[in-house]
Amino acid sequence: MRIELDTLTEERLRHSLKGRPGIFKLYYDTEDCGCNGVLVIQIVEEPYPTDIRIQEEPLAFVVDRQQESQFDEEMRLRADPDYPSYSLSSDGTWFGVNIRVKDLRP
């Protein structure tokens, strides 16, 4: 699995790390939403035992192995130039728009 990042997206993601170590996790959050889940980008300190590393460069990304099948092999993550959110797409689908980053590090 690979996530293509443009310059603006990489810059914004690095800024969200606030100079601290962290790993980005693609995650469908189903808590209190009453739906199939809302895609969020979590920042975690370390991968969980159920996470799969999907990319190391230019930034590290993981996904939970139970959610891996919901994503495509090649995807594009783009920052919204006018709003603090992201969109994730592939040639075949849109996974989410207005995706937020949620920092879970202590």
Backbone bond lengths (Angstrom), bond angles and torsions (degrees), N, CA, C in turn:
res aa  C-N    CA-C-N  psi(-1)  N-CA   C-N-CA  omega(-1)  CA-C   N-CA-C  phi
1 M - - - 1.447 - - 1.528 107.48 -
2 R 1.333 115.50 141.34 1.462 120.34 -178.97 1.521 109.49 -140.45
3 I 1.340 115.84 140.62 1.461 122.06 178.29 1.522 107.95 -118.01
4 E 1.305 115.86 117.23 1.468 120.97 177.72 1.531 109.15 -83.43
5 L 1.318 115.60 131.14 1.463 122.17 179.45 1.519 108.63 -119.51
6 D 1.331 117.76 135.64 1.457 119.51 171.39 1.526 108.42 -88.34
7 T 1.321 116.73 176.73 1.459 121.43 -175.18 1.518 112.86 -60.42
8 L 1.338 117.61 -45.93 1.466 121.19 -179.66 1.527 111.01 -61.81
9 T 1.315 116.83 -43.27 1.465 121.05 -178.87 1.522 111.06 -63.69
10 E 1.318 116.39 -46.49 1.466 120.02 179.27 1.529 110.31 -61.61
11 E 1.320 117.14 -42.83 1.459 121.37 179.64 1.533 111.23 -61.09
12 R 1.326 116.88 -45.63 1.475 120.13 -179.05 1.527 111.87 -66.97
13 L 1.326 116.78 -40.06 1.460 119.47 178.56 1.528 110.84 -64.55
14 R 1.318 116.55 -43.38 1.475 119.73 177.76 1.535 110.06 -60.69
15 H 1.317 116.89 -40.89 1.466 121.25 178.66 1.539 110.72 -61.64
16 S 1.328 116.86 -37.63 1.468 120.04 -179.10 1.528 111.92 -68.60
17 L 1.327 118.24 -18.33 1.468 121.04 175.54 1.526 111.92 -74.34
18 K 1.325 117.28 -18.57 1.472 123.08 177.22 1.525 112.45 54.86
19 G 1.338 116.15 37.63 1.460 120.48 176.92 1.510 115.49 74.28
20 R 1.334 117.57 7.63 1.470 122.05 -179.28 1.525 109.65 -108.99
21 P 1.327 117.67 155.42 1.460 120.03 175.68 1.531 110.65 -64.48
22 G 1.308 116.38 146.67 1.452 120.44 177.57 1.518 111.02 -176.00
23 I 1.301 115.36 158.50 1.457 123.62 179.51 1.516 107.65 -122.86
24 F 1.320 116.47 138.08 1.459 121.20 178.32 1.524 109.46 -89.10
25 K 1.328 115.20 135.51 1.460 120.82 -178.68 1.521 109.26 -124.77
26 L 1.345 116.17 124.15 1.460 121.20 172.07 1.519 106.65 -79.29
27 Y 1.337 116.49 126.32 1.457 119.05 -172.42 1.522 110.53 -148.78
28 Y 1.331 116.27 128.64 1.461 121.58 172.25 1.521 107.39 -87.06
29 D 1.323 116.28 107.78 1.463 122.86 -178.66 1.524 108.65 -85.92
30 T 1.319 117.33 116.84 1.466 121.87 -178.87 1.524 112.56 -105.32
31 E 1.308 117.11 0.83 1.466 121.49 -177.36 1.530 110.93 -70.09
32 D 1.322 116.06 122.53 1.463 123.91 175.62 1.524 114.77 59.42
33 C 1.328 118.51 23.29 1.469 117.57 -179.72 1.532 111.72 -107.13
34 G 1.325 118.71 -17.15 1.456 120.92 178.17 1.515 113.30 62.75
35 C 1.323 116.56 28.92 1.465 120.55 -177.93 1.523 109.09 -145.93
36 N 1.316 116.32 -165.65 1.462 121.03 179.75 1.519 113.09 -75.57
37 G 1.296 116.74 -6.34 1.450 120.58 178.60 1.513 112.02 119.97
38 V 1.312 114.10 155.38 1.454 122.25 177.40 1.517 106.69 -115.40
39 L 1.324 116.40 126.32 1.455 120.24 -179.22 1.518 110.27 -71.26
40 V 1.327 116.09 128.44 1.458 122.63 175.13 1.524 107.84 -130.48
41 I 1.313 115.30 158.33 1.453 121.11 171.75 1.525 105.52 -107.74
42 Q 1.307 115.57 112.04 1.458 120.20 179.89 1.525 108.94 -94.01
43 I 1.316 115.72 146.81 1.461 120.12 169.73 1.523 106.16 -105.86
44 V 1.328 115.33 119.89 1.464 121.16 -179.68 1.521 108.95 -118.31
45 E 1.316 114.65 154.07 1.463 120.07 179.84 1.527 110.81 -72.80
46 E 1.315 115.87 -44.27 1.464 123.64 -179.80 1.522 108.45 -139.64
47 P 1.335 117.90 151.07 1.471 118.82 174.97 1.523 110.17 -64.00
48 Y 1.332 115.91 147.55 1.455 120.88 174.25 1.530 108.52 -78.48
49 P 1.330 118.73 161.03 1.463 120.28 -179.49 1.538 113.26 -57.21
50 T 1.316 117.84 -26.04 1.473 120.41 -179.52 1.531 113.15 -91.37
51 D 1.325 117.39 2.15 1.464 120.66 -179.15 1.522 111.78 -85.11
52 I 1.320 114.61 149.39 1.462 122.77 175.73 1.522 107.47 -116.09
53 R 1.310 116.63 129.52 1.463 120.41 175.37 1.522 108.41 -73.76
54 I 1.320 115.33 124.87 1.468 118.29 -178.78 1.523 112.25 -109.76
55 Q 1.334 116.72 -15.80 1.457 119.25 -177.58 1.523 108.53 -166.08
56 E 1.335 115.86 144.19 1.468 121.02 177.81 1.529 111.92 -114.15
57 E 1.305 118.01 -31.84 1.465 122.26 -175.66 1.518 110.51 -125.58
58 P 1.297 120.53 143.05 1.450 125.97 1.26 1.532 112.82 -77.45
59 L 1.332 117.12 -14.79 1.465 122.43 175.45 1.523 108.41 -133.71
60 A 1.324 116.34 151.56 1.465 121.01 -178.95 1.528 110.58 -81.33
61 F 1.339 115.44 131.85 1.460 122.63 177.16 1.522 109.11 -130.07
62 V 1.338 115.34 144.54 1.457 122.46 173.22 1.523 108.31 -132.38
63 V 1.324 114.89 166.17 1.461 122.13 173.60 1.527 106.86 -145.61
64 D 1.315 117.18 146.11 1.460 121.20 176.59 1.528 108.52 -66.60
65 R 1.317 117.45 135.81 1.471 120.53 -175.84 1.530 112.23 -60.25
66 Q 1.347 118.15 -26.70 1.460 120.24 178.20 1.525 111.87 -75.60
67 Q 1.317 118.13 -17.12 1.456 121.51 179.91 1.531 112.54 -106.28
68 E 1.306 117.30 -5.09 1.470 121.84 -176.43 1.527 112.64 -54.72
69 S 1.321 117.62 -38.70 1.464 121.40 -176.70 1.526 113.03 -68.39
70 Q 1.322 118.33 -12.89 1.460 121.13 -179.87 1.527 112.32 -82.86
71 F 1.326 117.28 -5.44 1.458 121.86 -177.74 1.524 110.48 -114.31
72 D 1.331 116.15 160.55 1.461 122.28 178.36 1.523 110.36 -94.40
73 E 1.306 115.41 165.19 1.460 121.45 -178.66 1.530 111.74 -66.05
74 E 1.319 117.69 -39.36 1.471 123.36 179.74 1.523 108.45 -120.67
75 M 1.345 117.16 123.49 1.465 121.38 -178.85 1.526 109.93 -136.18
76 R 1.336 114.79 163.14 1.462 121.96 176.74 1.524 109.27 -123.94
77 L 1.320 115.62 126.88 1.461 121.30 174.94 1.518 106.98 -107.69
78 R 1.334 116.73 126.30 1.463 121.67 -177.34 1.529 110.64 -128.74
79 A 1.329 115.80 133.39 1.459 121.62 173.93 1.520 108.47 -79.37
80 D 1.317 116.44 141.61 1.459 121.63 173.08 1.527 106.85 -76.71
81 P 1.341 118.95 121.83 1.465 119.94 -176.34 1.530 113.96 -65.36
82 D 1.341 117.89 -20.54 1.458 121.35 -175.78 1.525 114.50 -110.39
83 Y 1.332 116.99 2.28 1.453 119.60 -173.33 1.532 108.69 -151.41
84 P 1.320 120.21 148.28 1.473 121.07 -177.63 1.537 112.38 -80.63
85 S 1.319 115.96 60.23 1.461 120.24 178.86 1.522 109.11 -144.64
86 Y 1.334 115.07 175.32 1.459 122.28 -174.68 1.526 109.70 -134.43
87 S 1.326 115.38 163.23 1.460 121.55 170.65 1.523 107.68 -127.55
88 L 1.327 115.84 147.13 1.462 121.89 178.39 1.512 108.01 -125.28
89 S 1.328 115.97 126.68 1.459 120.66 -178.47 1.522 110.32 -144.40
90 S 1.323 114.49 169.41 1.457 122.38 171.56 1.521 106.20 -138.08
91 D 1.308 117.59 -176.87 1.458 119.57 177.03 1.520 111.76 -64.44
92 G 1.340 116.97 -23.19 1.457 120.72 -175.29 1.509 116.95 -101.77
93 T 1.343 118.13 -18.83 1.468 118.78 -173.78 1.523 112.64 -161.82
94 W 1.328 114.07 164.82 1.461 122.95 168.70 1.524 106.14 -103.08
95 F 1.315 117.08 122.52 1.460 121.22 178.44 1.517 111.32 -86.00
96 G 1.319 116.20 -29.78 1.447 119.47 179.43 1.516 111.73 178.91
97 V 1.314 114.68 150.71 1.460 122.91 171.69 1.526 106.39 -126.05
98 N 1.291 116.55 161.43 1.466 120.92 -177.59 1.536 110.85 58.16
99 I 1.332 116.11 38.92 1.462 122.97 179.07 1.530 108.67 -79.11
100 R 1.300 115.81 131.70 1.469 121.25 -178.61 1.523 110.86 -105.44
101 V 1.321 114.48 157.84 1.466 121.55 174.56 1.524 107.80 -98.85
102 K 1.313 115.74 131.33 1.462 121.99 -179.90 1.530 108.14 -122.46
103 D 1.316 117.30 115.16 1.461 122.33 -178.07 1.530 109.41 -84.68
104 L 1.334 116.68 115.37 1.471 121.57 -179.41 1.531 112.46 -102.59
105 R 1.323 116.85 5.28 1.464 119.29 179.97 1.533 110.10 -71.63
106 P 1.333 116.65 147.46 1.471 118.88 178.65 1.519 111.50 -67.82
